[in-house]
Amino acid sequence: MSPICFMEMFKSLLGMCMPSYYILAELSEFNIRNLTVYSMVLISMTCNIFLICYIGEVLTEKCKEIGDTVYMTEWYHLPNKDILSFIMIISRSSVEVKMTAGKIIDMSLFTFATIVKTVFAYLNMLCQTTL
């Protein structure tokens, strides 16, 4: 899953940067058809990377929630065999589970915000060099 997320993140980053540049380039000609196509591609890639980052965030939160839920039960009143199982669940849930992109970047909403900031920095750099 990790290499797939990395490729999706890279593809979406390029898929957000290039149409954004083309939108800026087409604004002077005001070609509605091209602007619509580029806008749809930009929205599609933005939603794509947002969904991947959101799924990673939900996965992390649900894993934390499992440990909290098991801990809040009255597991200390159960038989010894069941207590050991609950302790294993609690100890395993203390290890944070994250979906990563290439084992480099955690997929979370913070990562999505970083990607959007990167796209805007790229566009700002292009605007500064072309003007």
mmCIF file of the C-alpha atoms, coordinates in Angstrom:
data_MODEL
# 
_entry.id   MODEL 
# 
loop_
_atom_site.group_PDB 
_atom_site.id 
_atom_site.type_symbol 
_atom_site.label_atom_id 
_atom_site.label_alt_id 
_atom_site.label_comp_id 
_atom_site.label_asym_id 
_atom_site.label_entity_id 
_atom_site.label_seq_id 
_atom_site.pdbx_PDB_ins_code 
_atom_site.Cartn_x 
_atom_site.Cartn_y 
_atom_site.Cartn_z 
_atom_site.occupancy 
_atom_site.B_iso_or_equiv 
_atom_site.pdbx_formal_charge 
_atom_site.auth_seq_id 
_atom_site.auth_comp_id 
_atom_site.auth_asym_id 
_atom_site.auth_atom_id 
_atom_site.pdbx_PDB_model_num 
ATOM 1   C CA . MET A 1 1   ? 0.000   0.000   0.000   1.00 0.00 ? 1   MET A CA 1 
ATOM 2   C CA . SER A 1 2   ? 2.875   2.341   0.753   1.00 0.00 ? 2   SER A CA 1 
ATOM 3   C CA . PRO A 1 3   ? 4.285   2.564   -2.812  1.00 0.00 ? 3   PRO A CA 1 
ATOM 4   C CA . ILE A 1 4   ? 0.770   2.986   -4.203  1.00 0.00 ? 4   ILE A CA 1 
ATOM 5   C CA . CYS A 1 5   ? 0.108   5.937   -1.883  1.00 0.00 ? 5   CYS A CA 1 
ATOM 6   C CA . PHE A 1 6   ? 3.450   7.466   -2.852  1.00 0.00 ? 6   PHE A CA 1 
ATOM 7   C CA . MET A 1 7   ? 2.664   7.241   -6.555  1.00 0.00 ? 7   MET A CA 1 
ATOM 8   C CA . GLU A 1 8   ? -0.860  8.585   -6.012  1.00 0.00 ? 8   GLU A CA 1 
ATOM 9   C CA . MET A 1 9   ? 0.501   11.493  -4.001  1.00 0.00 ? 9   MET A CA 1 
ATOM 10  C CA . PHE A 1 10  ? 3.122   12.283  -6.659  1.00 0.00 ? 10  PHE A CA 1 
ATOM 11  C CA . LYS A 1 11  ? 0.569   11.950  -9.476  1.00 0.00 ? 11  LYS A CA 1 
ATOM 12  C CA . SER A 1 12  ? -1.933  14.152  -7.681  1.00 0.00 ? 12  SER A CA 1 
ATOM 13  C CA . LEU A 1 13  ? 0.719   16.747  -6.891  1.00 0.00 ? 13  LEU A CA 1 
ATOM 14  C CA . LEU A 1 14  ? 1.625   17.000  -10.571 1.00 0.00 ? 14  LEU A CA 1 
ATOM 15  C CA . GLY A 1 15  ? -2.054  16.789  -11.464 1.00 0.00 ? 15  GLY A CA 1 
ATOM 16  C CA . MET A 1 16  ? -2.686  19.816  -9.289  1.00 0.00 ? 16  MET A CA 1 
ATOM 17  C CA . CYS A 1 17  ? 0.341   21.869  -10.374 1.00 0.00 ? 17  CYS A CA 1 
ATOM 18  C CA . MET A 1 18  ? 0.067   21.559  -14.141 1.00 0.00 ? 18  MET A CA 1 
ATOM 19  C CA . PRO A 1 19  ? -3.650  22.363  -14.567 1.00 0.00 ? 19  PRO A CA 1 
ATOM 20  C CA . SER A 1 20  ? -3.232  25.270  -12.150 1.00 0.00 ? 20  SER A CA 1 
ATOM 21  C CA . TYR A 1 21  ? -0.511  26.673  -14.370 1.00 0.00 ? 21  TYR A CA 1 
ATOM 22  C CA . TYR A 1 22  ? -2.606  26.107  -17.481 1.00 0.00 ? 22  TYR A CA 1 
ATOM 23  C CA . ILE A 1 23  ? -5.558  27.860  -15.831 1.00 0.00 ? 23  ILE A CA 1 
ATOM 24  C CA . LEU A 1 24  ? -3.352  30.885  -15.193 1.00 0.00 ? 24  LEU A CA 1 
ATOM 25  C CA . ALA A 1 25  ? -2.105  30.768  -18.776 1.00 0.00 ? 25  ALA A CA 1 
ATOM 26  C CA . GLU A 1 26  ? -5.626  30.454  -20.242 1.00 0.00 ? 26  GLU A CA 1 
ATOM 27  C CA . LEU A 1 27  ? -7.104  33.281  -18.178 1.00 0.00 ? 27  LEU A CA 1 
ATOM 28  C CA . SER A 1 28  ? -5.711  35.860  -20.586 1.00 0.00 ? 28  SER A CA 1 
ATOM 29  C CA . GLU A 1 29  ? -7.393  34.173  -23.584 1.00 0.00 ? 29  GLU A CA 1 
ATOM 30  C CA . PHE A 1 30  ? -10.564 33.395  -21.593 1.00 0.00 ? 30  PHE A CA 1 
ATOM 31  C CA . ASN A 1 31  ? -11.235 30.134  -23.429 1.00 0.00 ? 31  ASN A CA 1 
ATOM 32  C CA . ILE A 1 32  ? -14.163 28.728  -21.418 1.00 0.00 ? 32  ILE A CA 1 
ATOM 33  C CA . ARG A 1 33  ? -13.822 25.167  -22.682 1.00 0.00 ? 33  ARG A CA 1 
ATOM 34  C CA . ASN A 1 34  ? -10.149 24.866  -21.759 1.00 0.00 ? 34  ASN A CA 1 
ATOM 35  C CA . LEU A 1 35  ? -10.691 26.596  -18.424 1.00 0.00 ? 35  LEU A CA 1 
ATOM 36  C CA . THR A 1 36  ? -13.496 24.146  -17.615 1.00 0.00 ? 36  THR A CA 1 
ATOM 37  C CA . VAL A 1 37  ? -11.402 21.107  -18.503 1.00 0.00 ? 37  VAL A CA 1 
ATOM 38  C CA . TYR A 1 38  ? -8.412  22.296  -16.472 1.00 0.00 ? 38  TYR A CA 1 
ATOM 39  C CA . SER A 1 39  ? -10.644 23.187  -13.545 1.00 0.00 ? 39  SER A CA 1 
ATOM 40  C CA . MET A 1 40  ? -12.251 19.738  -13.568 1.00 0.00 ? 40  MET A CA 1 
ATOM 41  C CA . VAL A 1 41  ? -8.855  18.035  -13.629 1.00 0.00 ? 41  VAL A CA 1 
ATOM 42  C CA . LEU A 1 42  ? -7.668  20.245  -10.775 1.00 0.00 ? 42  LEU A CA 1 
ATOM 43  C CA . ILE A 1 43  ? -10.768 19.506  -8.699  1.00 0.00 ? 43  ILE A CA 1 
ATOM 44  C CA . SER A 1 44  ? -10.488 15.791  -9.441  1.00 0.00 ? 44  SER A CA 1 
ATOM 45  C CA . MET A 1 45  ? -6.840  15.580  -8.367  1.00 0.00 ? 45  MET A CA 1 
ATOM 46  C CA . THR A 1 46  ? -7.492  17.677  -5.271  1.00 0.00 ? 46  THR A CA 1 
ATOM 47  C CA . CYS A 1 47  ? -10.361 15.405  -4.234  1.00 0.00 ? 47  CYS A CA 1 
ATOM 48  C CA . ASN A 1 48  ? -8.241  12.337  -4.976  1.00 0.00 ? 48  ASN A CA 1 
ATOM 49  C CA . ILE A 1 49  ? -5.377  13.336  -2.700  1.00 0.00 ? 49  ILE A CA 1 
ATOM 50  C CA . PHE A 1 50  ? -7.808  14.630  -0.057  1.00 0.00 ? 50  PHE A CA 1 
ATOM 51  C CA . LEU A 1 51  ? -9.583  11.273  0.088   1.00 0.00 ? 51  LEU A CA 1 
ATOM 52  C CA . ILE A 1 52  ? -6.316  9.368   0.448   1.00 0.00 ? 52  ILE A CA 1 
ATOM 53  C CA . CYS A 1 53  ? -5.128  11.697  3.209   1.00 0.00 ? 53  CYS A CA 1 
ATOM 54  C CA . TYR A 1 54  ? -8.520  11.568  4.928   1.00 0.00 ? 54  TYR A CA 1 
ATOM 55  C CA . ILE A 1 55  ? -8.550  7.758   4.869   1.00 0.00 ? 55  ILE A CA 1 
ATOM 56  C CA . GLY A 1 56  ? -5.098  7.777   6.480   1.00 0.00 ? 56  GLY A CA 1 
ATOM 57  C CA . GLU A 1 57  ? -6.339  10.175  9.166   1.00 0.00 ? 57  GLU A CA 1 
ATOM 58  C CA . VAL A 1 58  ? -9.443  8.064   9.878   1.00 0.00 ? 58  VAL A CA 1 
ATOM 59  C CA . LEU A 1 59  ? -7.315  4.901   10.076  1.00 0.00 ? 59  LEU A CA 1 
ATOM 60  C CA . THR A 1 60  ? -5.053  6.483   12.683  1.00 0.00 ? 60  THR A CA 1 
ATOM 61  C CA . GLU A 1 61  ? -7.988  7.783   14.726  1.00 0.00 ? 61  GLU A CA 1 
ATOM 62  C CA . LYS A 1 62  ? -9.874  4.475   14.657  1.00 0.00 ? 62  LYS A CA 1 
ATOM 63  C CA . CYS A 1 63  ? -6.801  2.565   15.837  1.00 0.00 ? 63  CYS A CA 1 
ATOM 64  C CA . LYS A 1 64  ? -6.452  4.950   18.803  1.00 0.00 ? 64  LYS A CA 1 
ATOM 65  C CA . GLU A 1 65  ? -10.161 4.611   19.495  1.00 0.00 ? 65  GLU A CA 1 
ATOM 66  C CA . ILE A 1 66  ? -9.970  0.803   19.705  1.00 0.00 ? 66  ILE A CA 1 
ATOM 67  C CA . GLY A 1 67  ? -7.424  0.924   22.529  1.00 0.00 ? 67  GLY A CA 1 
ATOM 68  C CA . ASP A 1 68  ? -9.396  3.561   24.414  1.00 0.00 ? 68  ASP A CA 1 
ATOM 69  C CA . THR A 1 69  ? -12.627 1.585   24.074  1.00 0.00 ? 69  THR A CA 1 
ATOM 70  C CA . VAL A 1 70  ? -11.052 -1.649  25.312  1.00 0.00 ? 70  VAL A CA 1 
ATOM 71  C CA . TYR A 1 71  ? -9.394  0.155   28.196  1.00 0.00 ? 71  TYR A CA 1 
ATOM 72  C CA . MET A 1 72  ? -12.659 1.796   29.285  1.00 0.00 ? 72  MET A CA 1 
ATOM 73  C CA . THR A 1 73  ? -14.447 -1.552  29.535  1.00 0.00 ? 73  THR A CA 1 
ATOM 74  C CA . GLU A 1 74  ? -14.405 -3.364  32.866  1.00 0.00 ? 74  GLU A CA 1 
ATOM 75  C CA . TRP A 1 75  ? -11.803 -5.830  31.647  1.00 0.00 ? 75  TRP A CA 1 
ATOM 76  C CA . TYR A 1 76  ? -10.376 -6.298  35.146  1.00 0.00 ? 76  TYR A CA 1 
ATOM 77  C CA . HIS A 1 77  ? -13.575 -8.155  36.161  1.00 0.00 ? 77  HIS A CA 1 
ATOM 78  C CA . LEU A 1 78  ? -13.148 -10.760 33.407  1.00 0.00 ? 78  LEU A CA 1 
ATOM 79  C CA . PRO A 1 79  ? -11.506 -14.194 33.728  1.00 0.00 ? 79  PRO A CA 1 
ATOM 80  C CA . ASN A 1 80  ? -7.689  -14.269 33.545  1.00 0.00 ? 80  ASN A CA 1 
ATOM 81  C CA . LYS A 1 81  ? -7.627  -15.704 30.020  1.00 0.00 ? 81  LYS A CA 1 
ATOM 82  C CA . ASP A 1 82  ? -9.754  -12.855 28.696  1.00 0.00 ? 82  ASP A CA 1 
ATOM 83  C CA . ILE A 1 83  ? -7.742  -10.259 30.632  1.00 0.00 ? 83  ILE A CA 1 
ATOM 84  C CA . LEU A 1 84  ? -4.595  -11.344 28.818  1.00 0.00 ? 84  LEU A CA 1 
ATOM 85  C CA . SER A 1 85  ? -6.342  -10.901 25.472  1.00 0.00 ? 85  SER A CA 1 
ATOM 86  C CA . PHE A 1 86  ? -7.537  -7.434  26.436  1.00 0.00 ? 86  PHE A CA 1 
ATOM 87  C CA . ILE A 1 87  ? -4.074  -6.446  27.669  1.00 0.00 ? 87  ILE A CA 1 
ATOM 88  C CA . MET A 1 88  ? -2.628  -7.550  24.326  1.00 0.00 ? 88  MET A CA 1 
ATOM 89  C CA . ILE A 1 89  ? -5.198  -5.414  22.492  1.00 0.00 ? 89  ILE A CA 1 
ATOM 90  C CA . ILE A 1 90  ? -4.444  -2.421  24.709  1.00 0.00 ? 90  ILE A CA 1 
ATOM 91  C CA . SER A 1 91  ? -0.670  -2.777  24.291  1.00 0.00 ? 91  SER A CA 1 
ATOM 92  C CA . ARG A 1 92  ? -0.954  -3.267  20.525  1.00 0.00 ? 92  ARG A CA 1 
ATOM 93  C CA . SER A 1 93  ? -3.207  -0.259  20.129  1.00 0.00 ? 93  SER A CA 1 
ATOM 94  C CA . SER A 1 94  ? -0.652  1.925   21.911  1.00 0.00 ? 94  SER A CA 1 
ATOM 95  C CA . VAL A 1 95  ? 1.573   1.535   18.824  1.00 0.00 ? 95  VAL A CA 1 
ATOM 96  C CA . GLU A 1 96  ? 0.377   4.183   16.381  1.00 0.00 ? 96  GLU A CA 1 
ATOM 97  C CA . VAL A 1 97  ? -0.784  2.811   13.026  1.00 0.00 ? 97  VAL A CA 1 
ATOM 98  C CA . LYS A 1 98  ? -0.334  5.212   10.119  1.00 0.00 ? 98  LYS A CA 1 
ATOM 99  C CA . MET A 1 99  ? -0.800  4.948   6.399   1.00 0.00 ? 99  MET A CA 1 
ATOM 100 C CA . THR A 1 100 ? 2.358   6.188   4.732   1.00 0.00 ? 100 THR A CA 1 
ATOM 101 C CA . ALA A 1 101 ? 3.408   7.161   1.244   1.00 0.00 ? 101 ALA A CA 1 
ATOM 102 C CA . GLY A 1 102 ? 6.577   5.253   0.435   1.00 0.00 ? 102 GLY A CA 1 
ATOM 103 C CA . LYS A 1 103 ? 7.316   4.918   4.171   1.00 0.00 ? 103 LYS A CA 1 
ATOM 104 C CA . ILE A 1 104 ? 8.399   8.551   3.958   1.00 0.00 ? 104 ILE A CA 1 
ATOM 105 C CA . ILE A 1 105 ? 5.304   10.700  4.474   1.00 0.00 ? 105 ILE A CA 1 
ATOM 106 C CA . ASP A 1 106 ? 2.344   10.043  6.775   1.00 0.00 ? 106 ASP A CA 1 
ATOM 107 C CA . MET A 1 107 ? -0.974  10.367  4.996   1.00 0.00 ? 107 MET A CA 1 
ATOM 108 C CA . SER A 1 108 ? -3.019  12.766  7.110   1.00 0.00 ? 108 SER A CA 1 
ATOM 109 C CA . LEU A 1 109 ? -4.882  16.023  6.781   1.00 0.00 ? 109 LEU A CA 1 
ATOM 110 C CA . PHE A 1 110 ? -1.675  17.811  7.736   1.00 0.00 ? 110 PHE A CA 1 
ATOM 111 C CA . THR A 1 111 ? -0.034  16.204  4.687   1.00 0.00 ? 111 THR A CA 1 
ATOM 112 C CA . PHE A 1 112 ? -2.921  17.369  2.496   1.00 0.00 ? 112 PHE A CA 1 
ATOM 113 C CA . ALA A 1 113 ? -2.454  20.919  3.745   1.00 0.00 ? 113 ALA A CA 1 
ATOM 114 C CA . THR A 1 114 ? 1.274   20.658  3.019   1.00 0.00 ? 114 THR A CA 1 
ATOM 115 C CA . ILE A 1 115 ? 0.575   19.455  -0.522  1.00 0.00 ? 115 ILE A CA 1 
ATOM 116 C CA . VAL A 1 116 ? -1.812  22.351  -1.175  1.00 0.00 ? 116 VAL A CA 1 
ATOM 117 C CA . LYS A 1 117 ? 0.776   24.798  0.197   1.00 0.00 ? 117 LYS A CA 1 
ATOM 118 C CA . THR A 1 118 ? 3.386   23.256  -2.114  1.00 0.00 ? 118 THR A CA 1 
ATOM 119 C CA . VAL A 1 119 ? 1.109   23.696  -5.131  1.00 0.00 ? 119 VAL A CA 1 
ATOM 120 C CA . PHE A 1 120 ? 0.526   27.342  -4.284  1.00 0.00 ? 120 PHE A CA 1 
ATOM 121 C CA . ALA A 1 121 ? 4.262   27.890  -3.738  1.00 0.00 ? 121 ALA A CA 1 
ATOM 122 C CA . TYR A 1 122 ? 4.906   26.341  -7.159  1.00 0.00 ? 122 TYR A CA 1 
ATOM 123 C CA . LEU A 1 123 ? 2.295   28.605  -8.765  1.00 0.00 ? 123 LEU A CA 1 
ATOM 124 C CA . ASN A 1 124 ? 3.715   31.649  -7.014  1.00 0.00 ? 124 ASN A CA 1 
ATOM 125 C CA . MET A 1 125 ? 7.183   30.766  -8.263  1.00 0.00 ? 125 MET A CA 1 
ATOM 126 C CA . LEU A 1 126 ? 5.848   30.348  -11.826 1.00 0.00 ? 126 LEU A CA 1 
ATOM 127 C CA . CYS A 1 127 ? 4.012   33.655  -11.670 1.00 0.00 ? 127 CYS A CA 1 
ATOM 128 C CA . GLN A 1 128 ? 7.141   35.434  -10.450 1.00 0.00 ? 128 GLN A CA 1 
ATOM 129 C CA . THR A 1 129 ? 9.349   33.979  -13.187 1.00 0.00 ? 129 THR A CA 1 
ATOM 130 C CA . THR A 1 130 ? 6.891   34.550  -16.059 1.00 0.00 ? 130 THR A CA 1 
ATOM 131 C CA . LEU A 1 131 ? 6.019   38.128  -15.152 1.00 0.00 ? 131 LEU A CA 1 
# 
